[in-house]
């Protein structure tokens, strides 16, 4: 029973950290996507963007800072978008 409880706690720790990251960097809790598959589609896009920002290592900044930089600087945005292409 203790082993099961430990596994559940570890799972929810990972889940809570991911949710916190998405909420802080992408304001996921404030999203008003409610119709049809909007919420699911935007969730997929947020996770995709989160993974690209984590892969991009040329700039040492917070996730929120990287997101802002990508919005301000097209060259950096292309660097982030190409971060996933480097895996192939």
PDB file of N, CA, C and O in Angstrom, chain B, residues numbered from 101:
ATOM      1  N   UNK B 101       0.820  -1.198   0.000  1.00  0.00           N
ATOM      2  CA  UNK B 101       0.000   0.000   0.000  1.00  0.00           C
ATOM      3  C   UNK B 101       0.866   1.265   0.000  1.00  0.00           C
ATOM      4  O   UNK B 101       0.543   2.238  -0.681  1.00  0.00           O
ATOM      5  N   UNK B 102       1.957   1.252   0.757  1.00  0.00           N
ATOM      6  CA  UNK B 102       2.843   2.419   0.818  1.00  0.00           C
ATOM      7  C   UNK B 102       3.490   2.663  -0.548  1.00  0.00           C
ATOM      8  O   UNK B 102       3.684   3.812  -0.943  1.00  0.00           O
ATOM      9  N   UNK B 103       3.820   1.601  -1.261  1.00  0.00           N
ATOM     10  CA  UNK B 103       4.432   1.733  -2.588  1.00  0.00           C
ATOM     11  C   UNK B 103       3.443   2.376  -3.569  1.00  0.00           C
ATOM     12  O   UNK B 103       3.822   3.230  -4.370  1.00  0.00           O
ATOM     13  N   UNK B 104       2.192   1.964  -3.500  1.00  0.00           N
ATOM     14  CA  UNK B 104       1.151   2.537  -4.353  1.00  0.00           C
ATOM     15  C   UNK B 104       0.958   4.021  -4.027  1.00  0.00           C
ATOM     16  O   UNK B 104       0.863   4.850  -4.931  1.00  0.00           O
ATOM     17  N   UNK B 105       0.902   4.349  -2.742  1.00  0.00           N
ATOM     18  CA  UNK B 105       0.716   5.745  -2.331  1.00  0.00           C
ATOM     19  C   UNK B 105       1.878   6.604  -2.808  1.00  0.00           C
ATOM     20  O   UNK B 105       1.676   7.745  -3.226  1.00  0.00           O
ATOM     21  N   UNK B 106       3.088   6.070  -2.751  1.00  0.00           N
ATOM     22  CA  UNK B 106       4.260   6.805  -3.216  1.00  0.00           C
ATOM     23  C   UNK B 106       4.174   7.054  -4.725  1.00  0.00           C
ATOM     24  O   UNK B 106       4.494   8.146  -5.194  1.00  0.00           O
ATOM     25  N   UNK B 107       3.747   6.050  -5.476  1.00  0.00           N
ATOM     26  CA  UNK B 107       3.604   6.196  -6.926  1.00  0.00           C
ATOM     27  C   UNK B 107       2.553   7.252  -7.265  1.00  0.00           C
ATOM     28  O   UNK B 107       2.747   8.048  -8.184  1.00  0.00           O
ATOM     29  N   UNK B 108       1.458   7.262  -6.537  1.00  0.00           N
ATOM     30  CA  UNK B 108       0.399   8.251  -6.769  1.00  0.00           C
ATOM     31  C   UNK B 108       0.909   9.657  -6.458  1.00  0.00           C
ATOM     32  O   UNK B 108       0.639  10.592  -7.212  1.00  0.00           O
ATOM     33  N   UNK B 109       1.639   9.815  -5.364  1.00  0.00           N
ATOM     34  CA  UNK B 109       2.186  11.129  -5.003  1.00  0.00           C
ATOM     35  C   UNK B 109       3.171  11.627  -6.063  1.00  0.00           C
ATOM     36  O   UNK B 109       3.154  12.804  -6.420  1.00  0.00           O
ATOM     37  N   UNK B 110       4.024  10.741  -6.563  1.00  0.00           N
ATOM     38  CA  UNK B 110       4.971  11.136  -7.605  1.00  0.00           C
ATOM     39  C   UNK B 110       4.238  11.554  -8.872  1.00  0.00           C
ATOM     40  O   UNK B 110       4.615  12.538  -9.509  1.00  0.00           O
ATOM     41  N   UNK B 111       3.192  10.813  -9.245  1.00  0.00           N
ATOM     42  CA  UNK B 111       2.417  11.162 -10.438  1.00  0.00           C
ATOM     43  C   UNK B 111       1.807  12.553 -10.282  1.00  0.00           C
ATOM     44  O   UNK B 111       1.914  13.379 -11.188  1.00  0.00           O
ATOM     45  N   UNK B 112       1.177  12.816  -9.154  1.00  0.00           N
ATOM     46  CA  UNK B 112       0.520  14.102  -8.977  1.00  0.00           C
ATOM     47  C   UNK B 112       1.526  15.232  -8.823  1.00  0.00           C
ATOM     48  O   UNK B 112       1.214  16.378  -9.149  1.00  0.00           O
ATOM     49  N   UNK B 113       2.714  14.939  -8.337  1.00  0.00           N
ATOM     50  CA  UNK B 113       3.757  15.960  -8.266  1.00  0.00           C
ATOM     51  C   UNK B 113       4.134  16.415  -9.667  1.00  0.00           C
ATOM     52  O   UNK B 113       4.254  17.613  -9.923  1.00  0.00           O
ATOM     53  N   UNK B 114       4.321  15.470 -10.566  1.00  0.00           N
ATOM     54  CA  UNK B 114       4.642  15.794 -11.961  1.00  0.00           C
ATOM     55  C   UNK B 114       3.486  16.552 -12.592  1.00  0.00           C
ATOM     56  O   UNK B 114       3.695  17.559 -13.269  1.00  0.00           O
ATOM     57  N   UNK B 115       2.269  16.072 -12.373  1.00  0.00           N
ATOM     58  CA  UNK B 115       1.074  16.701 -12.949  1.00  0.00           C
ATOM     59  C   UNK B 115       0.917  18.128 -12.434  1.00  0.00           C
ATOM     60  O   UNK B 115       0.624  19.037 -13.211  1.00  0.00           O
ATOM     61  N   UNK B 116       1.107  18.334 -11.136  1.00  0.00           N
ATOM     62  CA  UNK B 116       0.969  19.674 -10.565  1.00  0.00           C
ATOM     63  C   UNK B 116       2.051  20.618 -11.072  1.00  0.00           C
ATOM     64  O   UNK B 116       1.773  21.791 -11.320  1.00  0.00           O
ATOM     65  N   UNK B 117       3.280  20.130 -11.230  1.00  0.00           N
ATOM     66  CA  UNK B 117       4.350  20.978 -11.755  1.00  0.00           C
ATOM     67  C   UNK B 117       4.060  21.397 -13.193  1.00  0.00           C
ATOM     68  O   UNK B 117       4.291  22.549 -13.560  1.00  0.00           O
ATOM     69  N   UNK B 118       3.562  20.481 -14.002  1.00  0.00           N
ATOM     70  CA  UNK B 118       3.222  20.806 -15.383  1.00  0.00           C
ATOM     71  C   UNK B 118       2.093  21.833 -15.409  1.00  0.00           C
ATOM     72  O   UNK B 118       2.167  22.815 -16.149  1.00  0.00           O
ATOM     73  N   UNK B 119       1.057  21.618 -14.615  1.00  0.00           N
ATOM     74  CA  UNK B 119      -0.068  22.552 -14.591  1.00  0.00           C
ATOM     75  C   UNK B 119       0.390  23.931 -14.132  1.00  0.00           C
ATOM     76  O   UNK B 119      -0.027  24.943 -14.695  1.00  0.00           O
ATOM     77  N   UNK B 120       1.248  23.978 -13.112  1.00  0.00           N
ATOM     78  CA  UNK B 120       1.734  25.257 -12.608  1.00  0.00           C
ATOM     79  C   UNK B 120       2.507  25.984 -13.700  1.00  0.00           C
ATOM     80  O   UNK B 120       2.322  27.186 -13.892  1.00  0.00           O
ATOM     81  N   UNK B 121       3.369  25.270 -14.416  1.00  0.00           N
ATOM     82  CA  UNK B 121       4.149  25.860 -15.496  1.00  0.00           C
ATOM     83  C   UNK B 121       3.244  26.414 -16.582  1.00  0.00           C
ATOM     84  O   UNK B 121       3.436  27.541 -17.039  1.00  0.00           O
ATOM     85  N   UNK B 122       2.263  25.631 -16.996  1.00  0.00           N
ATOM     86  CA  UNK B 122       1.350  26.093 -18.041  1.00  0.00           C
ATOM     87  C   UNK B 122       0.527  27.288 -17.573  1.00  0.00           C
ATOM     88  O   UNK B 122       0.247  28.192 -18.360  1.00  0.00           O
ATOM     89  N   UNK B 123       0.142  27.302 -16.319  1.00  0.00           N
ATOM     90  CA  UNK B 123      -0.659  28.405 -15.812  1.00  0.00           C
ATOM     91  C   UNK B 123       0.162  29.687 -15.704  1.00  0.00           C
ATOM     92  O   UNK B 123      -0.319  30.761 -16.067  1.00  0.00           O
ATOM     93  N   UNK B 124       1.391  29.584 -15.210  1.00  0.00           N
ATOM     94  CA  UNK B 124       2.223  30.776 -15.049  1.00  0.00           C
ATOM     95  C   UNK B 124       2.676  31.322 -16.405  1.00  0.00           C
ATOM     96  O   UNK B 124       2.567  32.524 -16.650  1.00  0.00           O
ATOM     97  N   UNK B 125       3.174  30.470 -17.276  1.00  0.00           N
ATOM     98  CA  UNK B 125       3.741  30.940 -18.541  1.00  0.00           C
ATOM     99  C   UNK B 125       2.683  31.240 -19.596  1.00  0.00           C
ATOM    100  O   UNK B 125       2.855  32.152 -20.405  1.00  0.00           O
ATOM    101  N   UNK B 126       1.591  30.480 -19.593  1.00  0.00           N
ATOM    102  CA  UNK B 126       0.595  30.603 -20.659  1.00  0.00           C
ATOM    103  C   UNK B 126      -0.787  31.045 -20.160  1.00  0.00           C
ATOM    104  O   UNK B 126      -1.722  31.156 -20.954  1.00  0.00           O
ATOM    105  N   UNK B 127      -0.920  31.295 -18.870  1.00  0.00           N
ATOM    106  CA  UNK B 127      -2.206  31.713 -18.278  1.00  0.00           C
ATOM    107  C   UNK B 127      -3.334  30.758 -18.663  1.00  0.00           C
ATOM    108  O   UNK B 127      -4.428  31.177 -19.042  1.00  0.00           O
ATOM    109  N   UNK B 128      -3.042  29.482 -18.558  1.00  0.00           N
ATOM    110  CA  UNK B 128      -3.991  28.458 -18.998  1.00  0.00           C
ATOM    111  C   UNK B 128      -5.314  28.514 -18.232  1.00  0.00           C
ATOM    112  O   UNK B 128      -6.374  28.279 -18.812  1.00  0.00           O
ATOM    113  N   UNK B 129      -5.260  28.823 -16.938  1.00  0.00           N
ATOM    114  CA  UNK B 129      -6.499  28.870 -16.154  1.00  0.00           C
ATOM    115  C   UNK B 129      -7.422  30.003 -16.582  1.00  0.00           C
ATOM    116  O   UNK B 129      -8.628  29.941 -16.342  1.00  0.00           O
ATOM    117  N   UNK B 130      -6.877  31.023 -17.206  1.00  0.00           N
ATOM    118  CA  UNK B 130      -7.689  32.166 -17.630  1.00  0.00           C
ATOM    119  C   UNK B 130      -8.223  32.018 -19.050  1.00  0.00           C
ATOM    120  O   UNK B 130      -8.896  32.911 -19.564  1.00  0.00           O
ATOM    121  N   UNK B 131      -7.922  30.894 -19.677  1.00  0.00           N
ATOM    122  CA  UNK B 131      -8.376  30.661 -21.041  1.00  0.00           C
ATOM    123  C   UNK B 131      -9.902  30.603 -21.090  1.00  0.00           C
ATOM    124  O   UNK B 131     -10.541  30.023 -20.212  1.00  0.00           O
ATOM    125  N   UNK B 132     -10.466  31.201 -22.111  1.00  0.00           N
ATOM    126  CA  UNK B 132     -11.925  31.212 -22.269  1.00  0.00           C
ATOM    127  C   UNK B 132     -12.378  30.316 -23.408  1.00  0.00           C
ATOM    128  O   UNK B 132     -13.501  30.442 -23.895  1.00  0.00           O
ATOM    129  N   UNK B 133     -11.510  29.416 -23.832  1.00  0.00           N
ATOM    130  CA  UNK B 133     -11.859  28.484 -24.905  1.00  0.00           C
ATOM    131  C   UNK B 133     -12.843  27.462 -24.344  1.00  0.00           C
ATOM    132  O   UNK B 133     -12.476  26.643 -23.500  1.00  0.00           O
ATOM    133  N   UNK B 134     -14.071  27.506 -24.802  1.00  0.00           N
ATOM    134  CA  UNK B 134     -15.111  26.657 -24.235  1.00  0.00           C
ATOM    135  C   UNK B 134     -15.935  25.896 -25.279  1.00  0.00           C
ATOM    136  O   UNK B 134     -16.613  24.927 -24.937  1.00  0.00           O
ATOM    137  N   UNK B 135     -15.887  26.318 -26.530  1.00  0.00           N
ATOM    138  CA  UNK B 135     -16.768  25.776 -27.549  1.00  0.00           C
ATOM    139  C   UNK B 135     -16.064  24.660 -28.316  1.00  0.00           C
ATOM    140  O   UNK B 135     -14.902  24.795 -28.701  1.00  0.00           O
ATOM    141  N   UNK B 136     -16.766  23.579 -28.528  1.00  0.00           N
ATOM    142  CA  UNK B 136     -16.234  22.484 -29.329  1.00  0.00           C
ATOM    143  C   UNK B 136     -14.932  21.929 -28.770  1.00  0.00           C
ATOM    144  O   UNK B 136     -14.826  21.602 -27.589  1.00  0.00           O
ATOM    145  N   UNK B 137     -13.955  21.835 -29.648  1.00  0.00           N
ATOM    146  CA  UNK B 137     -12.660  21.276 -29.269  1.00  0.00           C
ATOM    147  C   UNK B 137     -11.609  22.356 -29.024  1.00  0.00           C
ATOM    148  O   UNK B 137     -10.413  22.063 -29.005  1.00  0.00           O
ATOM    149  N   UNK B 138     -12.046  23.597 -28.836  1.00  0.00           N
ATOM    150  CA  UNK B 138     -11.104  24.696 -28.631  1.00  0.00           C
ATOM    151  C   UNK B 138     -10.152  24.412 -27.481  1.00  0.00           C
ATOM    152  O   UNK B 138      -8.938  24.553 -27.635  1.00  0.00           O
ATOM    153  N   UNK B 139     -10.678  24.019 -26.342  1.00  0.00           N
ATOM    154  CA  UNK B 139      -9.847  23.812 -25.156  1.00  0.00           C
ATOM    155  C   UNK B 139      -8.788  22.736 -25.405  1.00  0.00           C
ATOM    156  O   UNK B 139      -7.625  22.911 -25.043  1.00  0.00           O
ATOM    157  N   UNK B 140      -9.194  21.629 -26.020  1.00  0.00           N
ATOM    158  CA  UNK B 140      -8.244  20.554 -26.302  1.00  0.00           C
ATOM    159  C   UNK B 140      -7.187  20.991 -27.306  1.00  0.00           C
ATOM    160  O   UNK B 140      -6.007  20.682 -27.145  1.00  0.00           O
ATOM    161  N   UNK B 141      -7.612  21.712 -28.347  1.00  0.00           N
ATOM    162  CA  UNK B 141      -6.676  22.167 -29.375  1.00  0.00           C
ATOM    163  C   UNK B 141      -5.651  23.144 -28.804  1.00  0.00           C
ATOM    164  O   UNK B 141      -4.456  23.031 -29.080  1.00  0.00           O
ATOM    165  N   UNK B 142      -6.120  24.100 -28.008  1.00  0.00           N
ATOM    166  CA  UNK B 142      -5.193  25.052 -27.405  1.00  0.00           C
ATOM    167  C   UNK B 142      -4.276  24.370 -26.395  1.00  0.00           C
ATOM    168  O   UNK B 142      -3.121  24.768 -26.244  1.00  0.00           O
ATOM    169  N   UNK B 143      -4.769  23.365 -25.713  1.00  0.00           N
ATOM    170  CA  UNK B 143      -3.932  22.617 -24.783  1.00  0.00           C
ATOM    171  C   UNK B 143      -2.788  21.923 -25.509  1.00  0.00           C
ATOM    172  O   UNK B 143      -1.651  21.933 -25.037  1.00  0.00           O
ATOM    173  N   UNK B 144      -3.084  21.326 -26.645  1.00  0.00           N
ATOM    174  CA  UNK B 144      -2.049  20.673 -27.448  1.00  0.00           C
ATOM    175  C   UNK B 144      -1.017  21.708 -27.906  1.00  0.00           C
ATOM    176  O   UNK B 144       0.185  21.452 -27.839  1.00  0.00           O
ATOM    177  N   UNK B 145      -1.476  22.868 -28.367  1.00  0.00           N
ATOM    178  CA  UNK B 145      -0.555  23.915 -28.813  1.00  0.00           C
ATOM    179  C   UNK B 145       0.315  24.421 -27.672  1.00  0.00           C
ATOM    180  O   UNK B 145       1.508  24.656 -27.866  1.00  0.00           O
ATOM    181  N   UNK B 146      -0.262  24.592 -26.486  1.00  0.00           N
ATOM    182  CA  UNK B 146       0.515  25.044 -25.326  1.00  0.00           C
ATOM    183  C   UNK B 146       1.586  24.024 -24.944  1.00  0.00           C
ATOM    184  O   UNK B 146       2.727  24.390 -24.662  1.00  0.00           O
ATOM    185  N   UNK B 147       1.212  22.741 -24.937  1.00  0.00           N
ATOM    186  CA  UNK B 147       2.193  21.699 -24.615  1.00  0.00           C
ATOM    187  C   UNK B 147       3.307  21.655 -25.667  1.00  0.00           C
ATOM    188  O   UNK B 147       4.478  21.485 -25.328  1.00  0.00           O
ATOM    189  N   UNK B 148       2.943  21.807 -26.928  1.00  0.00           N
ATOM    190  CA  UNK B 148       3.920  21.824 -28.016  1.00  0.00           C
ATOM    191  C   UNK B 148       4.891  22.992 -27.827  1.00  0.00           C
ATOM    192  O   UNK B 148       6.106  22.818 -27.925  1.00  0.00           O
ATOM    193  N   UNK B 149       4.351  24.182 -27.556  1.00  0.00           N
ATOM    194  CA  UNK B 149       5.191  25.361 -27.343  1.00  0.00           C
ATOM    195  C   UNK B 149       6.075  25.183 -26.115  1.00  0.00           C
ATOM    196  O   UNK B 149       7.253  25.541 -26.145  1.00  0.00           O
ATOM    197  N   UNK B 150       5.526  24.640 -25.045  1.00  0.00           N
ATOM    198  CA  UNK B 150       6.304  24.400 -23.829  1.00  0.00           C
ATOM    199  C   UNK B 150       7.489  23.494 -24.123  1.00  0.00           C
ATOM    200  O   UNK B 150       8.601  23.765 -23.670  1.00  0.00           O
ATOM    201  N   UNK B 151       7.266  22.423 -24.873  1.00  0.00           N
ATOM    202  CA  UNK B 151       8.344  21.504 -25.211  1.00  0.00           C
ATOM    203  C   UNK B 151       9.400  22.176 -26.082  1.00  0.00           C
ATOM    204  O   UNK B 151      10.593  21.936 -25.893  1.00  0.00           O
ATOM    205  N   UNK B 152       8.986  23.016 -27.035  1.00  0.00           N
ATOM    206  CA  UNK B 152       9.953  23.724 -27.873  1.00  0.00           C
ATOM    207  C   UNK B 152      10.791  24.694 -27.051  1.00  0.00           C
ATOM    208  O   UNK B 152      12.003  24.784 -27.245  1.00  0.00           O
ATOM    209  N   UNK B 153      10.158  25.416 -26.139  1.00  0.00           N
ATOM    210  CA  UNK B 153      10.907  26.351 -25.295  1.00  0.00           C
ATOM    211  C   UNK B 153      11.888  25.614 -24.383  1.00  0.00           C
ATOM    212  O   UNK B 153      12.979  26.114 -24.111  1.00  0.00           O
ATOM    213  N   UNK B 154      11.506  24.441 -23.918  1.00  0.00           N
ATOM    214  CA  UNK B 154      12.427  23.661 -23.085  1.00  0.00           C
ATOM    215  C   UNK B 154      13.602  23.120 -23.894  1.00  0.00           C
ATOM    216  O   UNK B 154      14.710  23.003 -23.371  1.00  0.00           O
ATOM    217  N   UNK B 155      13.374  22.792 -25.157  1.00  0.00           N
ATOM    218  CA  UNK B 155      14.447  22.289 -26.012  1.00  0.00           C
ATOM    219  C   UNK B 155      15.438  23.383 -26.405  1.00  0.00           C
ATOM    220  O   UNK B 155      16.622  23.104 -26.593  1.00  0.00           O
ATOM    221  N   UNK B 156      14.971  24.613 -26.529  1.00  0.00           N
ATOM    222  CA  UNK B 156      15.805  25.725 -26.962  1.00  0.00           C
ATOM    223  C   UNK B 156      16.750  26.110 -25.821  1.00  0.00           C
ATOM    224  O   UNK B 156      16.298  26.496 -24.743  1.00  0.00           O
ATOM    225  N   UNK B 157      18.063  26.005 -26.058  1.00  0.00           N
ATOM    226  CA  UNK B 157      19.048  26.219 -25.001  1.00  0.00           C
ATOM    227  C   UNK B 157      20.001  27.382 -25.258  1.00  0.00           C
ATOM    228  O   UNK B 157      20.930  27.580 -24.475  1.00  0.00           O
ATOM    229  N   UNK B 158      19.807  28.164 -26.332  1.00  0.00           N
ATOM    230  CA  UNK B 158      20.753  29.241 -26.626  1.00  0.00           C
ATOM    231  C   UNK B 158      20.583  30.434 -25.703  1.00  0.00           C
ATOM    232  O   UNK B 158      21.535  31.186 -25.494  1.00  0.00           O
ATOM    233  N   UNK B 159      19.401  30.624 -25.147  1.00  0.00           N
ATOM    234  CA  UNK B 159      19.125  31.744 -24.250  1.00  0.00           C
ATOM    235  C   UNK B 159      18.785  31.199 -22.877  1.00  0.00           C
ATOM    236  O   UNK B 159      17.912  30.343 -22.733  1.00  0.00           O
ATOM    237  N   UNK B 160      19.481  31.700 -21.873  1.00  0.00           N
ATOM    238  CA  UNK B 160      19.192  31.301 -20.489  1.00  0.00           C
ATOM    239  C   UNK B 160      18.205  32.313 -19.909  1.00  0.00           C
ATOM    240  O   UNK B 160      18.590  33.408 -19.498  1.00  0.00           O
ATOM    241  N   UNK B 161      16.942  31.937 -19.883  1.00  0.00           N
ATOM    242  CA  UNK B 161      15.886  32.813 -19.384  1.00  0.00           C
ATOM    243  C   UNK B 161      14.762  31.930 -18.880  1.00  0.00           C
ATOM    244  O   UNK B 161      14.743  30.727 -19.141  1.00  0.00           O
ATOM    245  N   UNK B 162      13.840  32.518 -18.168  1.00  0.00           N
ATOM    246  CA  UNK B 162      12.671  31.766 -17.709  1.00  0.00           C
ATOM    247  C   UNK B 162      11.794  31.430 -18.907  1.00  0.00           C
ATOM    248  O   UNK B 162      11.957  31.995 -19.989  1.00  0.00           O
ATOM    249  N   UNK B 163      10.873  30.513 -18.702  1.00  0.00           N
ATOM    250  CA  UNK B 163       9.947  30.153 -19.767  1.00  0.00           C
ATOM    251  C   UNK B 163       9.136  31.368 -20.194  1.00  0.00           C
ATOM    252  O   UNK B 163       8.913  31.589 -21.384  1.00  0.00           O
ATOM    253  N   UNK B 164       8.702  32.145 -19.228  1.00  0.00           N
ATOM    254  CA  UNK B 164       7.934  33.351 -19.531  1.00  0.00           C
ATOM    255  C   UNK B 164       8.793  34.350 -20.302  1.00  0.00           C
ATOM    256  O   UNK B 164       8.311  34.994 -21.235  1.00  0.00           O
ATOM    257  N   UNK B 165      10.060  34.481 -19.916  1.00  0.00           N
ATOM    258  CA  UNK B 165      10.972  35.381 -20.616  1.00  0.00           C
ATOM    259  C   UNK B 165      11.240  34.929 -22.041  1.00  0.00           C
ATOM    260  O   UNK B 165      11.287  35.747 -22.959  1.00  0.00           O
ATOM    261  N   UNK B 166      11.415  33.623 -22.226  1.00  0.00           N
ATOM    262  CA  UNK B 166      11.627  33.094 -23.570  1.00  0.00           C
ATOM    263  C   UNK B 166      10.405  33.333 -24.442  1.00  0.00           C
ATOM    264  O   UNK B 166      10.523  33.649 -25.626  1.00  0.00           O
ATOM    265  N   UNK B 167       9.234  33.180 -23.844  1.00  0.00           N
ATOM    266  CA  UNK B 167       7.997  33.396 -24.597  1.00  0.00           C
ATOM    267  C   UNK B 167       7.876  34.851 -25.035  1.00  0.00           C
ATOM    268  O   UNK B 167       7.509  35.136 -26.175  1.00  0.00           O
ATOM    269  N   UNK B 168       8.188  35.772 -24.117  1.00  0.00           N
ATOM    270  CA  UNK B 168       8.147  37.194 -24.469  1.00  0.00           C
ATOM    271  C   UNK B 168       9.175  37.520 -25.547  1.00  0.00           C
ATOM    272  O   UNK B 168       8.881  38.238 -26.502  1.00  0.00           O
ATOM    273  N   UNK B 169      10.386  36.984 -25.382  1.00  0.00           N
ATOM    274  CA  UNK B 169      11.451  37.241 -26.358  1.00  0.00           C
ATOM    275  C   UNK B 169      11.035  36.751 -27.751  1.00  0.00           C
ATOM    276  O   UNK B 169      11.287  37.426 -28.749  1.00  0.00           O
ATOM    277  N   UNK B 170      10.400  35.582 -27.813  1.00  0.00           N
ATOM    278  CA  UNK B 170       9.950  35.044 -29.101  1.00  0.00           C
ATOM    279  C   UNK B 170       8.894  35.945 -29.729  1.00  0.00           C
ATOM    280  O   UNK B 170       8.822  36.050 -30.953  1.00  0.00           O
ATOM    281  N   UNK B 171       8.072  36.599 -28.904  1.00  0.00           N
ATOM    282  CA  UNK B 171       7.074  37.530 -29.418  1.00  0.00           C
ATOM    283  C   UNK B 171       7.682  38.824 -29.929  1.00  0.00           C
ATOM    284  O   UNK B 171       7.138  39.452 -30.836  1.00  0.00           O
ATOM    285  N   UNK B 172       8.812  39.227 -29.351  1.00  0.00           N
ATOM    286  CA  UNK B 172       9.451  40.485 -29.727  1.00  0.00           C
ATOM    287  C   UNK B 172      10.469  40.323 -30.855  1.00  0.00           C
ATOM    288  O   UNK B 172      10.680  41.249 -31.638  1.00  0.00           O
ATOM    289  N   UNK B 173      11.096  39.157 -30.941  1.00  0.00           N
ATOM    290  CA  UNK B 173      12.232  38.967 -31.839  1.00  0.00           C
ATOM    291  C   UNK B 173      11.965  37.790 -32.778  1.00  0.00           C
ATOM    292  O   UNK B 173      11.993  36.633 -32.357  1.00  0.00           O
ATOM    293  N   UNK B 174      11.707  38.091 -34.043  1.00  0.00           N
ATOM    294  CA  UNK B 174      11.391  37.036 -35.013  1.00  0.00           C
ATOM    295  C   UNK B 174      12.533  36.043 -35.183  1.00  0.00           C
ATOM    296  O   UNK B 174      12.291  34.850 -35.369  1.00  0.00           O
ATOM    297  N   UNK B 175      13.780  36.521 -35.122  1.00  0.00           N
ATOM    298  CA  UNK B 175      14.922  35.607 -35.258  1.00  0.00           C
ATOM    299  C   UNK B 175      14.933  34.590 -34.123  1.00  0.00           C
ATOM    300  O   UNK B 175      15.198  33.408 -34.345  1.00  0.00           O
ATOM    301  N   UNK B 176      14.645  35.050 -32.905  1.00  0.00           N
ATOM    302  CA  UNK B 176      14.598  34.121 -31.772  1.00  0.00           C
ATOM    303  C   UNK B 176      13.414  33.157 -31.917  1.00  0.00           C
ATOM    304  O   UNK B 176      13.524  31.980 -31.574  1.00  0.00           O
ATOM    305  N   UNK B 177      12.290  33.656 -32.423  1.00  0.00           N
ATOM    306  CA  UNK B 177      11.132  32.785 -32.633  1.00  0.00           C
ATOM    307  C   UNK B 177      11.494  31.646 -33.586  1.00  0.00           C
ATOM    308  O   UNK B 177      11.117  30.498 -33.353  1.00  0.00           O
ATOM    309  N   UNK B 178      12.220  31.959 -34.655  1.00  0.00           N
ATOM    310  CA  UNK B 178      12.631  30.917 -35.590  1.00  0.00           C
ATOM    311  C   UNK B 178      13.624  29.957 -34.942  1.00  0.00           C
ATOM    312  O   UNK B 178      13.633  28.767 -35.258  1.00  0.00           O
ATOM    313  N   UNK B 179      14.459  30.464 -34.039  1.00  0.00           N
ATOM    314  CA  UNK B 179      15.385  29.598 -33.292  1.00  0.00           C
ATOM    315  C   UNK B 179      14.597  28.600 -32.452  1.00  0.00           C
ATOM    316  O   UNK B 179      14.928  27.415 -32.407  1.00  0.00           O
ATOM    317  N   UNK B 180      13.557  29.086 -31.790  1.00  0.00           N
ATOM    318  CA  UNK B 180      12.711  28.208 -30.962  1.00  0.00           C
ATOM    319  C   UNK B 180      12.014  27.182 -31.837  1.00  0.00           C
ATOM    320  O   UNK B 180      11.982  25.998 -31.502  1.00  0.00           O
ATOM    321  N   UNK B 181      11.454  27.626 -32.960  1.00  0.00           N
ATOM    322  CA  UNK B 181      10.749  26.703 -33.847  1.00  0.00           C
ATOM    323  C   UNK B 181      11.683  25.652 -34.428  1.00  0.00           C
ATOM    324  O   UNK B 181      11.266  24.520 -34.671  1.00  0.00           O
ATOM    325  N   UNK B 182      12.938  26.012 -34.653  1.00  0.00           N
ATOM    326  CA  UNK B 182      13.899  25.070 -35.184  1.00  0.00           C
ATOM    327  C   UNK B 182      14.499  24.160 -34.119  1.00  0.00           C
ATOM    328  O   UNK B 182      15.178  23.189 -34.450  1.00  0.00           O
ATOM    329  N   UNK B 183      14.261  24.457 -32.859  1.00  0.00           N
ATOM    330  CA  UNK B 183      14.801  23.623 -31.773  1.00  0.00           C
ATOM    331  C   UNK B 183      14.276  22.197 -31.879  1.00  0.00           C
ATOM    332  O   UNK B 183      15.014  21.246 -31.620  1.00  0.00           O
ATOM    333  N   UNK B 184      13.020  22.039 -32.253  1.00  0.00           N
ATOM    334  CA  UNK B 184      12.446  20.708 -32.410  1.00  0.00           C
ATOM    335  C   UNK B 184      12.963  20.002 -33.649  1.00  0.00           C
ATOM    336  O   UNK B 184      13.056  18.775 -33.674  1.00  0.00           O
ATOM    337  N   UNK B 185      13.299  20.769 -34.680  1.00  0.00           N
ATOM    338  CA  UNK B 185      13.809  20.176 -35.927  1.00  0.00           C
ATOM    339  C   UNK B 185      15.193  19.583 -35.720  1.00  0.00           C
ATOM    340  O   UNK B 185      15.583  18.663 -36.439  1.00  0.00           O
ATOM    341  N   UNK B 186      15.940  20.093 -34.751  1.00  0.00           N
ATOM    342  CA  UNK B 186      17.293  19.593 -34.492  1.00  0.00           C
ATOM    343  C   UNK B 186      17.277  18.157 -33.972  1.00  0.00           C
ATOM    344  O   UNK B 186      18.292  17.463 -34.041  1.00  0.00           O
ATOM    345  N   UNK B 187      16.150  17.714 -33.460  1.00  0.00           N
ATOM    346  CA  UNK B 187      16.047  16.338 -32.948  1.00  0.00           C
ATOM    347  C   UNK B 187      16.020  15.312 -34.056  1.00  0.00           C
ATOM    348  O   UNK B 187      16.406  14.163 -33.842  1.00  0.00           O
ATOM    349  N   UNK B 188      15.574  15.699 -35.225  1.00  0.00           N
ATOM    350  CA  UNK B 188      15.442  14.741 -36.334  1.00  0.00           C
ATOM    351  C   UNK B 188      16.723  14.517 -37.021  1.00  0.00           C
ATOM    352  O   UNK B 188      16.784  13.741 -37.975  1.00  0.00           O
TER     353      UNK B 188
END
